Amino acid sequence: MQQANSIDATRRKAALDVLAGAPAHELAAVWDAWTDKPDFTRVRGPEVGLVMVRGRAGGGGAPFNLGEASVSRASVRIVTGQLGHGYCLGRDLAKAEVIAVIDALWQRSPEAVEAEIVAPLQALARKTDQQRRDETAATRVDFFTMVRGDN
């Protein structure tokens, strides 16, 4: 049973990572396409706060406080009783609330949410990441193929 809870927690975290990282307009488009939106009550927020961002010198050195970042959060309870939480960087209260509702829906029906909401957003993120990689690769300079002046 402990193993199943750990796997579910990992899947839920992965889904929340995708939702929080998605552009707000793309999340809104996927959410608008969801036909069975549940009624919900707000438990907390949505509200804006600050979190401390930590870094490490050289990637593996001692941690240090880099600065603060704005974060929006919300907690909701859908009519079937599941409690969902949503967090995202920035001051987008509507996005945090939508993430919270989707999180509560995920707890009720993870397969449907992953197939209809999370998977399209993951595909978009992969496409955007590949475009960025391609644009960056186009500017790469290979110094070993440049002609030296000593020939």
DSSP file (Angstrom, degrees, kcal/mol; ACC not computed):
  #  RESIDUE AA STRUCTURE BP1 BP2  ACC     N-H-->O    O-->H-N    N-H-->O    O-->H-N    TCO  KAPPA ALPHA  PHI   PSI    X-CA   Y-CA   Z-CA
    1    1 A M     >        0   0    0      0, 0.0     4,-2.1     0, 0.0     5,-0.2   0.000 360.0 360.0 360.0 -39.4    0.0    0.0    0.0
    2    2 A Q  H  >  +     0   0    0      1,-0.2     4,-2.0     2,-0.2     5,-0.1   0.890 360.0  53.5 -61.6 -39.2    2.9    2.4    0.8
    3    3 A Q  H  > S+     0   0    0      1,-0.2     4,-2.2     2,-0.2    -1,-0.2   0.909 108.0  49.5 -61.7 -44.1    4.3    1.7   -2.7
    4    4 A A  H  > S+     0   0    0      1,-0.2     4,-2.6     2,-0.2    -1,-0.2   0.895 110.1  50.5 -64.4 -40.9    1.0    2.6   -4.4
    5    5 A N  H  X S+     0   0    0     -4,-2.1     4,-2.4     1,-0.2    -1,-0.2   0.882 110.0  51.0 -63.6 -37.8    0.8    5.9   -2.4
    6    6 A S  H  X S+     0   0    0     -4,-2.0     4,-1.9     2,-0.2    -2,-0.2   0.900 111.3  47.1 -66.6 -40.8    4.3    6.8   -3.3
    7    7 A I  H  X S+     0   0    0     -4,-2.2     4,-2.5     2,-0.2    -2,-0.2   0.916 112.6  49.5 -66.5 -43.4    3.6    6.2   -7.0
    8    8 A D  H  X S+     0   0    0     -4,-2.6     4,-2.7     1,-0.2    -2,-0.2   0.907 110.5  50.6 -61.9 -41.9    0.4    8.2   -6.8
    9    9 A A  H  X S+     0   0    0     -4,-2.4     4,-2.4     1,-0.2    -1,-0.2   0.883 110.8  49.3 -63.2 -38.4    2.2   11.1   -5.1
   10   10 A T  H  X S+     0   0    0     -4,-1.9     4,-2.2     2,-0.2    -2,-0.2   0.913 112.6  46.9 -67.4 -42.9    4.9   11.0   -7.8
   11   11 A R  H  X S+     0   0    0     -4,-2.5     4,-2.2     2,-0.2    -2,-0.2   0.900 112.9  49.5 -64.8 -41.0    2.3   11.1  -10.6
   12   12 A R  H  X S+     0   0    0     -4,-2.7     4,-2.6     2,-0.2    -2,-0.2   0.921 110.8  49.6 -64.8 -43.4    0.4   13.9   -8.9
   13   13 A K  H  X S+     0   0    0     -4,-2.4     4,-2.4     1,-0.2    -2,-0.2   0.912 110.2  51.0 -61.6 -42.4    3.5   15.9   -8.5
   14   14 A A  H  X S+     0   0    0     -4,-2.2     4,-1.9     2,-0.2    -1,-0.2   0.907 111.0  48.5 -61.7 -41.8    4.4   15.4  -12.1
   15   15 A A  H  X S+     0   0    0     -4,-2.2     4,-2.3     1,-0.2    -2,-0.2   0.919 111.6  49.0 -64.5 -43.4    0.9   16.6  -13.2
   16   16 A L  H  X S+     0   0    0     -4,-2.6     4,-2.7     1,-0.2     5,-0.2   0.864 107.8  55.3 -65.0 -35.6    1.1   19.6  -10.9
   17   17 A D  H  X S+     0   0    0     -4,-2.4     4,-1.9     2,-0.2    -1,-0.2   0.919 109.6  46.6 -61.0 -43.9    4.6   20.5  -12.4
   18   18 A V  H  X S+     0   0    0     -4,-1.9     4,-1.1     2,-0.2    -2,-0.2   0.926 113.7  48.2 -65.0 -44.6    3.2   20.4  -15.9
   19   19 A L  H  < S+     0   0    0     -4,-2.3     3,-0.5     1,-0.2    -2,-0.2   0.917 112.9  47.1 -63.0 -44.3    0.2   22.6  -14.9
   20   20 A A  H  < S+     0   0    0     -4,-2.7    69,-0.3     1,-0.2    -1,-0.2   0.842 114.6  47.2 -67.9 -33.0    2.3   25.2  -13.0
   21   21 A G  H  < S+     0   0    0     -4,-1.9    -1,-0.2    -5,-0.2    -2,-0.2   0.602  89.8 103.2 -85.2 -11.3    4.8   25.4  -15.9
   22   22 A A  S  < S-     0   0    0     -4,-1.1     2,-0.1    -3,-0.5   100,-0.0  -0.422  84.3-101.3 -72.2 143.9    2.2   25.8  -18.6
   23   23 A P     >  -     0   0    0      0, 0.0     4,-2.5     0, 0.0     3,-0.4  -0.397  32.6-121.0 -60.1 142.3    1.5   29.2  -20.1
   24   24 A A  H  > S+     0   0    0      1,-0.2     4,-2.5     2,-0.2     5,-0.2   0.871 110.7  51.2 -57.3 -41.1   -1.7   30.6  -18.7
   25   25 A H  H  > S+     0   0    0      2,-0.2     4,-1.8     1,-0.2    -1,-0.2   0.856 111.0  48.2 -68.9 -32.9   -3.4   31.0  -22.0
   26   26 A E  H  > S+     0   0    0     -3,-0.4     4,-2.3     2,-0.2    -2,-0.2   0.903 112.0  48.8 -71.9 -41.2   -2.7   27.3  -22.9
   27   27 A L  H  X S+     0   0    0     -4,-2.5     4,-2.6     1,-0.2    -2,-0.2   0.919 111.5  50.5 -61.8 -43.1   -3.9   26.1  -19.6
   28   28 A A  H  X S+     0   0    0     -4,-2.5     4,-2.6    -5,-0.2    -1,-0.2   0.888 109.3  51.2 -62.7 -39.1   -7.1   28.2  -20.0
   29   29 A A  H  X S+     0   0    0     -4,-1.8     4,-1.2     2,-0.2    -1,-0.2   0.919 112.8  44.4 -65.4 -43.6   -7.7   26.7  -23.5
   30   30 A V  H  X S+     0   0    0     -4,-2.3     4,-0.7     1,-0.2    -2,-0.2   0.902 114.8  49.4 -67.5 -39.9   -7.3   23.1  -22.3
   31   31 A W  H >< S+     0   0    0     -4,-2.6     3,-1.0     1,-0.2    -2,-0.2   0.891 106.8  55.0 -66.4 -39.5   -9.5   23.9  -19.2
   32   32 A D  H 3< S+     0   0    0     -4,-2.6    -1,-0.2     1,-0.3    -2,-0.2   0.820 104.6  55.2 -62.8 -29.6  -12.2   25.5  -21.3
   33   33 A A  H 3< S+     0   0    0     -4,-1.2     2,-0.4    -5,-0.2    -1,-0.3   0.678  83.0 101.2 -76.9 -17.1  -12.3   22.3  -23.4
   34   34 A W    <<  -     0   0    0     -3,-1.0     3,-0.3    -4,-0.7    -3,-0.0  -0.567  57.4-166.1 -70.2 122.4  -13.0   20.2  -20.3
   35   35 A T  S    S+     0   0    0     -2,-0.4     2,-0.8     1,-0.2    -1,-0.2   0.768  72.4  59.6 -87.0 -26.1  -16.8   19.6  -20.4
   36   36 A D        +     0   0    0      2,-0.0    -1,-0.2     0, 0.0    -2,-0.0  -0.480  67.1 173.2-106.0  62.8  -17.5   18.3  -16.9
   37   37 A K        -     0   0    0     -2,-0.8     2,-0.1    -3,-0.3    -5,-0.0  -0.538  24.8-136.5 -71.9 128.2  -16.3   21.2  -14.7
   38   38 A P        -     0   0    0      0, 0.0     2,-0.2     0, 0.0    -1,-0.1  -0.468  13.8-111.5 -84.3 155.9  -17.2   20.6  -11.1
   39   39 A D        -     0   0    0     -2,-0.1    40,-1.8     2,-0.0     2,-0.3  -0.593  45.7-179.7 -74.6 148.0  -18.7   23.1   -8.6
   40   40 A F  E     -A   78   0A   0     38,-0.2     2,-0.4    -2,-0.2    38,-0.2  -0.971  25.3-138.1-147.9 160.9  -16.2   24.0   -5.9
   41   41 A T  E     -A   77   0A   0     36,-2.4    36,-2.5    -2,-0.3     2,-0.4  -0.950  30.0-114.1-119.4 145.1  -15.8   26.1   -2.8
   42   42 A R  E     +A   76   0A   0     -2,-0.4    34,-0.3    34,-0.2     3,-0.1  -0.620  29.9 176.4 -78.1 130.6  -12.7   28.1   -2.0
   43   43 A V  E    S+     0   0A   0     32,-3.0     2,-0.3     1,-0.4    33,-0.2   0.780  74.7   4.4 -98.6 -41.4  -10.8   26.8    1.0
   44   44 A R  E    S-A   75   0A   0     31,-1.9    31,-2.5     3,-0.0    -1,-0.4  -0.984  96.0 -73.2-146.7 133.8   -7.9   29.3    0.8
   45   45 A G  E     -     0   0A   0     -2,-0.3    29,-0.2     1,-0.3     2,-0.2  -0.229  18.4-127.7  71.7-155.5   -7.3   32.1   -1.6
   46   46 A P  E     +     0   0A   0      0, 0.0     2,-0.3     0, 0.0    -1,-0.3   0.376  67.0 152.6 -70.0 147.2   -6.5   32.6   -4.3
   47   47 A E  E     -A   73   0A   0     26,-2.4    26,-2.5    -2,-0.2     2,-0.4  -0.966  41.9-122.6-148.6 160.5   -3.8   34.8   -2.9
   48   48 A V  E     +A   72   0A   0     -2,-0.3     2,-0.2    24,-0.2    24,-0.2  -0.872  37.1 153.2-108.7 139.4   -0.3   36.1   -3.8
   49   49 A G  E     -A   71   0A   0     22,-3.0    22,-2.6    -2,-0.4     2,-0.4  -0.784  36.4-101.7-145.2-169.6    2.7   35.6   -1.6
   50   50 A L  E     -A   70   0A   0     -2,-0.2     2,-0.3    20,-0.2    20,-0.2  -0.935  22.2-167.1-124.0 146.3    6.5   35.4   -1.7
   51   51 A V  E     -A   69   0A   0     18,-2.1    18,-2.3    -2,-0.4     2,-0.5  -0.964  27.7-114.9-127.5 150.4    8.8   32.4   -1.5
   52   52 A M  E     -A   68   0A   0     -2,-0.3     2,-0.5    16,-0.2    16,-0.2  -0.721  25.5-146.4 -84.3 128.7   12.6   32.4   -1.0
   53   53 A V  E     -A   67   0A   0     14,-3.9    13,-2.6    -2,-0.5    14,-1.4  -0.849  15.8-158.8 -96.9 126.8   14.5   31.2   -4.1
   54   54 A R  E     -A   65   0A   0     -2,-0.5     2,-0.3    11,-0.2    11,-0.2  -0.784  10.2-176.3-107.5 150.4   17.7   29.3   -3.1
   55   55 A G  E     -A   64   0A   0      9,-2.8     9,-2.5    -2,-0.3     2,-0.4  -0.824  18.5-132.4-133.3 173.8   20.7   28.7   -5.3
   56   56 A R  E >   -A   63   0A   0     -2,-0.3     3,-1.6     7,-0.2     2,-0.3  -0.999  26.3-116.5-131.9 133.2   24.0   26.8   -5.1
   57   57 A A  G >> S-     0   0    0      5,-1.2     4,-1.7    -2,-0.4     3,-0.9  -0.518 101.3  -1.0 -67.2 124.1   27.4   28.3   -6.1
   58   58 A G  G 34 S-     0   0    0     -2,-0.3    -1,-0.3     1,-0.3     4,-0.0   0.597 120.0 -80.0  72.3   9.7   28.7   26.2   -9.0
   59   59 A G  G <4 S+     0   0    0     -3,-1.6    -1,-0.3     1,-0.1    -2,-0.1   0.202 130.6  43.9  84.3 -17.9   25.7   24.0   -9.0
   60   60 A G  T <4 S+     0   0    0     -3,-0.9    -2,-0.2     2,-0.1    -1,-0.1   0.321  89.6  99.7-140.0   6.1   26.9   21.8   -6.1
   61   61 A G  S  < S-     0   0    0     -4,-1.7    -3,-0.1     1,-0.2     0, 0.0   0.053  85.7 -46.9 -83.7-164.2   28.3   24.3   -3.5
   62   62 A A        -     0   0    0     -6,-0.1    -5,-1.2     1,-0.1    -1,-0.2  -0.392  65.8-109.6 -66.2 139.2   26.8   25.6   -0.3
   63   63 A P  E     -A   56   0A   0      0, 0.0     2,-0.3     0, 0.0    -7,-0.2  -0.382  38.6-178.1 -70.2 149.3   23.2   26.9   -0.7
   64   64 A F  E     -A   55   0A   0     -9,-2.5    -9,-2.8    -2,-0.1     2,-0.7  -0.975  35.2 -99.8-143.1 157.1   22.5   30.6   -0.5
   65   65 A N  E     -A   54   0A   0     -2,-0.3   -11,-0.2   -11,-0.2     3,-0.1  -0.689  33.3-177.1 -80.8 115.8   19.4   32.8   -0.7
   66   66 A L  E     -     0   0A   0    -13,-2.6     2,-0.3    -2,-0.7   -12,-0.2   0.872  51.0 -79.7 -81.5 -40.2   19.1   34.2   -4.2
   67   67 A G  E     -A   53   0A   0    -14,-1.4   -14,-3.9     2,-0.0    -1,-0.3  -0.966  50.2 -64.4 161.7-172.7   16.0   36.3   -3.7
   68   68 A E  E     -A   52   0A   0     -2,-0.3     2,-0.4   -16,-0.2   -16,-0.2  -0.776  35.6-163.1-107.8 151.7   12.3   36.3   -3.4
   69   69 A A  E     -A   51   0A   0    -18,-2.3   -18,-2.1    -2,-0.3     2,-0.2  -0.984  24.9-113.1-131.8 143.3    9.7   35.4   -6.1
   70   70 A S  E     -A   50   0A   0     -2,-0.4    20,-2.9   -20,-0.2     2,-0.4  -0.541  36.1-174.7 -73.5 139.1    6.0   36.1   -6.3
   71   71 A V  E     -AB  49  89A   0    -22,-2.6   -22,-3.0    18,-0.3     2,-0.4  -0.999  15.3-149.7-137.6 137.6    3.8   33.0   -6.1
   72   72 A S  E     +AB  48  88A   0     16,-2.9    16,-1.9    -2,-0.4     2,-0.3  -0.858  21.7 179.1-103.1 143.2    0.0   32.6   -6.4
   73   73 A R  E     +AB  47  87A   0    -26,-2.5   -26,-2.4    -2,-0.4     2,-0.3  -0.980   9.7 174.8-142.9 156.1   -1.8   29.8   -4.5
   74   74 A A  E     - B   0  86A   0     12,-2.0    12,-2.9    -2,-0.3     2,-0.4  -0.981  13.1-158.5-155.8 150.2   -5.3   28.5   -4.1
   75   75 A S  E     +AB  44  85A   0    -31,-2.5   -32,-3.0    -2,-0.3   -31,-1.9  -1.000  19.0 174.6-132.4 133.5   -7.0   25.6   -2.4
   76   76 A V  E     -AB  42  84A   0      8,-2.3     8,-2.9    -2,-0.4     2,-0.5  -0.931  24.3-143.8-135.6 157.9  -10.4   24.4   -3.3
   77   77 A R  E     -AB  41  83A   0    -36,-2.5   -36,-2.4    -2,-0.3     6,-0.2  -0.990  20.8-146.1-121.8 122.1  -12.8   21.6   -2.4
   78   78 A I  E >   -A   40   0A   0      4,-2.2     3,-2.5    -2,-0.5   -38,-0.2  -0.402  32.7 -98.9 -83.1 166.8  -14.9   20.1   -5.3
   79   79 A V  T 3  S+     0   0    0    -40,-1.8   -39,-0.1     1,-0.3    -1,-0.1   0.727 121.4  60.3 -61.9 -23.4  -18.4   18.8   -4.6
   80   80 A T  T 3  S-     0   0    0      2,-0.1    -1,-0.3     1,-0.0   -40,-0.1   0.457 120.8-105.3 -84.8   0.9  -17.3   15.2   -4.5
   81   81 A G  S <  S+     0   0    0     -3,-2.5     2,-0.1     1,-0.3    -2,-0.1   0.240  72.2 137.7 103.6 -13.0  -15.1   16.1   -1.5
   82   82 A Q        -     0   0    0     22,-0.1    -4,-2.2    -5,-0.1     2,-0.5  -0.449  44.5-141.6 -72.1 141.0  -11.5   16.1   -3.0
   83   83 A L  E     -B   77   0A   0     -6,-0.2     2,-0.3    -2,-0.1    -6,-0.2  -0.902  19.9-168.4-104.3 122.5   -9.3   19.0   -1.8
   84   84 A G  E     -B   76   0A   0     -8,-2.9    -8,-2.3    -2,-0.5     2,-0.4  -0.852   7.2-158.8-115.1 149.4   -7.0   20.4   -4.5
   85   85 A H  E     -B   75   0A   0     -2,-0.3     2,-0.4   -10,-0.2   -10,-0.2  -0.974   5.7-168.5-126.6 139.3   -4.1   22.8   -4.2
   86   86 A G  E     +B   74   0A   0    -12,-2.9   -12,-2.0    -2,-0.4     2,-0.3  -0.994   8.2 172.5-132.8 132.6   -2.6   25.0   -6.9
   87   87 A Y  E     +B   73   0A   0     -2,-0.4     2,-0.3   -14,-0.2   -14,-0.2  -0.984   5.1 164.5-131.9 143.6    0.6   27.0   -7.0
   88   88 A C  E     -B   72   0A   0    -16,-1.9   -16,-2.9    -2,-0.3     4,-0.1  -0.977  39.9-101.0-154.9 150.7    2.3   28.9   -9.8
   89   89 A L  E    S+B   71   0A   0     -2,-0.3   -18,-0.3   -69,-0.3     3,-0.3  -0.412  85.6  25.1 -66.9 145.7    5.0   31.5  -10.1
   90   90 A G  S    S-     0   0    0    -20,-2.9    -2,-0.2     1,-0.1   -21,-0.0  -0.483 103.4 -62.6  98.4-168.0    3.8   35.1  -10.6
   91   91 A R  S    S+     0   0    0     -2,-0.2     2,-1.1   -20,-0.1    -1,-0.1  -0.171  77.9 131.6-114.7  37.9    0.6   36.9   -9.7
   92   92 A D     >  +     0   0    0     -3,-0.3     4,-1.8     1,-0.2     5,-0.1  -0.735  24.7 173.7 -96.4  90.2   -1.9   34.9  -11.8
   93   93 A L  H  > S+     0   0    0     -2,-1.1     4,-2.0     1,-0.2    -1,-0.2   0.863  77.1  54.3 -66.4 -37.5   -4.7   34.2   -9.3
   94   94 A A  H  > S+     0   0    0      1,-0.2     4,-2.3     2,-0.2    -1,-0.2   0.903 107.7  50.7 -64.5 -40.5   -7.0   32.6  -11.9
   95   95 A K  H  > S+     0   0    0      1,-0.2     4,-2.5     2,-0.2    -1,-0.2   0.918 109.0  51.0 -63.3 -43.5   -4.3   30.2  -13.0
   96   96 A A  H  X S+     0   0    0     -4,-1.8     4,-2.0     1,-0.2   -22,-0.3   0.895 111.2  48.7 -61.3 -39.8   -3.7   29.1   -9.4
   97   97 A E  H  X S+     0   0    0     -4,-2.0     4,-2.1     2,-0.2    -1,-0.2   0.904 110.6  49.5 -68.7 -40.7   -7.4   28.5   -8.9
   98   98 A V  H  X S+     0   0    0     -4,-2.3     4,-2.6     1,-0.2     5,-0.2   0.913 110.0  51.9 -63.5 -41.8   -7.7   26.4  -12.1
   99   99 A I  H  X S+     0   0    0     -4,-2.5     4,-2.5     1,-0.2    -1,-0.2   0.906 108.7  51.4 -60.4 -41.3   -4.7   24.3  -11.1
  100  100 A A  H  X S+     0   0    0     -4,-2.0     4,-2.1     2,-0.2    -1,-0.2   0.909 110.6  47.4 -63.2 -42.4   -6.3   23.7   -7.7
  101  101 A V  H  X S+     0   0    0     -4,-2.1     4,-2.3     2,-0.2    -2,-0.2   0.919 113.0  48.8 -65.6 -42.7   -9.6   22.5   -9.3
  102  102 A I  H  X S+     0   0    0     -4,-2.6     4,-2.6     1,-0.2    -2,-0.2   0.885 108.7  54.3 -64.9 -37.6   -7.7   20.3  -11.8
  103  103 A D  H  X S+     0   0    0     -4,-2.5     4,-1.7     2,-0.2    -1,-0.2   0.913 108.9  48.1 -61.8 -42.4   -5.6   18.9   -8.9
  104  104 A A  H  X S+     0   0    0     -4,-2.1     4,-1.0     1,-0.2    -2,-0.2   0.910 112.3  49.1 -64.7 -40.9   -8.9   17.9   -7.1
  105  105 A L  H  X S+     0   0    0     -4,-2.3     4,-2.8     1,-0.2     3,-0.5   0.884 105.8  58.0 -63.8 -38.1  -10.2   16.4  -10.3
  106  106 A W  H  < S+     0   0    0     -4,-2.6    -1,-0.2     1,-0.2    -2,-0.2   0.890 102.4  54.2 -59.0 -39.6   -6.9   14.4  -10.7
  107  107 A Q  H  < S+     0   0    0     -4,-1.7    -1,-0.2     1,-0.2    -2,-0.2   0.805 114.0  41.8 -65.9 -28.2   -7.5   12.9   -7.3
  108  108 A R  H  < S+     0   0    0     -4,-1.0    -2,-0.2    -3,-0.5    -1,-0.2   0.859 138.3   6.2 -84.1 -38.9  -10.9   11.7   -8.4
  109  109 A S     X  +     0   0    0     -4,-2.8     4,-1.9    -5,-0.1     5,-0.2  -0.581  65.1 171.3-148.7  76.3  -10.0   10.5  -11.9
  110  110 A P  H  > S+     0   0    0      0, 0.0     4,-2.7     0, 0.0     5,-0.2   0.862  78.0  54.8 -61.5 -38.3   -6.2   10.7  -12.6
  111  111 A E  H  > S+     0   0    0      1,-0.2     4,-2.3     2,-0.2     5,-0.2   0.923 109.8  45.8 -63.4 -44.5   -6.3    8.9  -16.0
  112  112 A A  H  > S+     0   0    0      2,-0.2     4,-2.6     1,-0.2     5,-0.3   0.922 115.1  46.7 -65.1 -44.5   -8.9   11.2  -17.5
  113  113 A V  H  X>S+     0   0    0     -4,-1.9     4,-2.3     1,-0.2     5,-2.1   0.918 113.7  48.2 -65.1 -43.1   -7.1   14.4  -16.3
  114  114 A E  I  <>S+     0   0    0     -4,-2.7     5,-2.8    -5,-0.2    -1,-0.2   0.895 116.3  43.7 -64.7 -38.7   -3.7   13.1  -17.4
  115  115 A A  I  <5S+     0   0    0     -4,-2.3    -2,-0.2    -5,-0.2    -1,-0.2   0.899 124.7  30.6 -73.6 -40.7   -5.1   12.2  -20.9
  116  116 A E  I  <5S+     0   0    0     -4,-2.6    -2,-0.2    -5,-0.2    -3,-0.2   0.693 135.9  14.8 -97.3 -20.3   -7.2   15.3  -21.6
  117  117 A I  I  X5S+     0   0    0     -4,-2.3     4,-1.3    -5,-0.3    -3,-0.2   0.740 126.0  40.9-118.7 -53.1   -5.4   18.1  -19.7
  118  118 A V  I  ><S+     0   0    0     -5,-2.1     4,-2.5     1,-0.2     5,-0.2   0.930 110.9  54.3 -70.6 -46.1   -1.8   17.1  -18.7
  119  119 A A  H  ><S+     0   0    0     -5,-2.8     4,-2.5    -6,-0.3     5,-0.2   0.907 108.5  47.7 -59.6 -45.6   -0.8   15.2  -21.9
  120  120 A P  H  > S+     0   0    0      0, 0.0     4,-2.0     0, 0.0    -1,-0.2   0.895 113.6  48.7 -62.4 -36.7   -1.6   18.1  -24.3
  121  121 A L  H  X S+     0   0    0     -4,-1.3     4,-2.2     2,-0.2    -2,-0.2   0.874 110.7  50.8 -69.8 -35.8    0.3   20.5  -22.1
  122  122 A Q  H  X S+     0   0    0     -4,-2.5     4,-2.5     2,-0.2    -1,-0.2   0.915 109.4  50.7 -64.7 -42.6    3.3   18.2  -21.9
  123  123 A A  H  X S+     0   0    0     -4,-2.5     4,-2.3     1,-0.2    -2,-0.2   0.907 110.6  49.2 -62.0 -41.4    3.3   17.9  -25.7
  124  124 A L  H  X S+     0   0    0     -4,-2.0     4,-2.6     2,-0.2    -1,-0.2   0.908 110.4  50.8 -63.3 -42.1    3.2   21.7  -26.0
  125  125 A A  H  X S+     0   0    0     -4,-2.2     4,-2.5     2,-0.2    -2,-0.2   0.904 110.7  48.9 -63.6 -41.2    6.1   22.0  -23.5
  126  126 A R  H  X S+     0   0    0     -4,-2.5     4,-2.5     2,-0.2    -1,-0.2   0.913 112.1  48.9 -63.8 -42.1    8.2   19.5  -25.4
  127  127 A K  H  X S+     0   0    0     -4,-2.3     4,-2.2     2,-0.2    -2,-0.2   0.927 112.9  46.6 -63.4 -45.5    7.5   21.3  -28.7
  128  128 A T  H  X S+     0   0    0     -4,-2.6     4,-2.1     1,-0.2    -1,-0.2   0.899 112.7  50.3 -63.4 -41.5    8.4   24.6  -27.2
  129  129 A D  H  X S+     0   0    0     -4,-2.5     4,-2.3    -5,-0.2    -2,-0.2   0.902 110.2  49.8 -64.3 -41.4   11.6   23.2  -25.6
  130  130 A Q  H  X S+     0   0    0     -4,-2.5     4,-2.6     2,-0.2    -2,-0.2   0.889 108.9  52.4 -65.9 -38.5   12.6   21.6  -28.9
  131  131 A Q  H  X S+     0   0    0     -4,-2.2     4,-2.5     2,-0.2    -1,-0.2   0.916 110.1  48.7 -61.1 -43.1   12.1   24.9  -30.7
  132  132 A R  H  X S+     0   0    0     -4,-2.1     4,-2.3     2,-0.2    -2,-0.2   0.905 111.4  49.6 -63.3 -42.3   14.3   26.6  -28.2
  133  133 A R  H  X S+     0   0    0     -4,-2.3     4,-2.7     2,-0.2    -2,-0.2   0.909 111.3  49.2 -62.9 -42.3   17.0   24.0  -28.6
  134  134 A D  H  X S+     0   0    0     -4,-2.6     4,-1.6     2,-0.2    -2,-0.2   0.911 111.5  48.6 -64.4 -42.6   16.9   24.3  -32.4
  135  135 A E  H  < S+     0   0    0     -4,-2.5     4,-0.5     1,-0.2    -1,-0.2   0.890 114.3  46.5 -64.4 -38.7   17.2   28.1  -32.2
  136  136 A T  H >< S+     0   0    0     -4,-2.3     3,-1.2     1,-0.2     4,-0.2   0.900 109.4  53.7 -69.9 -40.8   20.1   27.8  -29.8
  137  137 A A  H >< S+     0   0    0     -4,-2.7     3,-1.4     1,-0.3    -1,-0.2   0.824  99.6  63.2 -63.9 -31.1   21.8   25.1  -31.9
  138  138 A A  T 3< S+     0   0    0     -4,-1.6    -1,-0.3     1,-0.3    -2,-0.2   0.731 103.5  48.8 -66.3 -20.9   21.7   27.4  -34.9
  139  139 A T  T <  S+     0   0    0     -3,-1.2    -1,-0.3    -4,-0.5    -2,-0.2   0.378  84.0 122.1 -98.9   4.0   23.9   29.9  -33.2
  140  140 A R    <   -     0   0    0     -3,-1.4     2,-0.5    -4,-0.2    -3,-0.0  -0.436  47.8-155.4 -71.5 138.2   26.5   27.3  -32.1
  141  141 A V        -     0   0    0     -2,-0.1     2,-0.9     5,-0.0     3,-0.1  -0.966   5.4-153.0-115.8 127.8   30.1   27.9  -33.3
  142  142 A D    >   -     0   0    0     -2,-0.5     3,-1.4     1,-0.1     4,-0.4  -0.857   8.3-169.7-100.7 101.8   32.5   25.0  -33.6
  143  143 A F  G >  S+     0   0    0     -2,-0.9     3,-0.6     1,-0.3    -1,-0.1   0.692  78.5  67.4 -68.4 -19.2   35.9   26.6  -33.1
  144  144 A F  G 3  S+     0   0    0      1,-0.2    -1,-0.3    -3,-0.1    -2,-0.0   0.690  99.7  50.1 -76.0 -16.6   37.8   23.5  -34.2
  145  145 A T  G <  S+     0   0    0     -3,-1.4    -1,-0.2     2,-0.1    -2,-0.2   0.501  86.5 105.4 -98.2  -3.9   36.5   23.8  -37.7
  146  146 A M  S <  S-     0   0    0     -3,-0.6     2,-0.3    -4,-0.4    -5,-0.0  -0.486  80.1-106.4 -74.8 147.2   37.5   27.5  -38.1
  147  147 A V        -     0   0    0     -2,-0.1     2,-0.2     1,-0.0    -1,-0.1  -0.556  31.3-140.3 -77.4 132.5   40.6   28.2  -40.3
  148  148 A R    >   -     0   0    0     -2,-0.3     3,-0.7     1,-0.1    -1,-0.0  -0.538  15.1-123.8 -87.8 159.9   43.6   29.2  -38.4
  149  149 A G  T 3  S+     0   0    0      1,-0.2    -1,-0.1    -2,-0.2    -2,-0.0   0.443  97.8  77.1 -80.9  -0.3   46.0   31.9  -39.6
  150  150 A D  T 3         0   0    0      1,-0.2    -1,-0.2     0, 0.0    -3,-0.0   0.265 360.0 360.0 -98.1  13.1   49.0   29.6  -39.6
  151  151 A N    <         0   0    0     -3,-0.7    -1,-0.2     0, 0.0    -2,-0.1   0.473 360.0 360.0 -83.9 360.0   48.3   27.6  -42.8
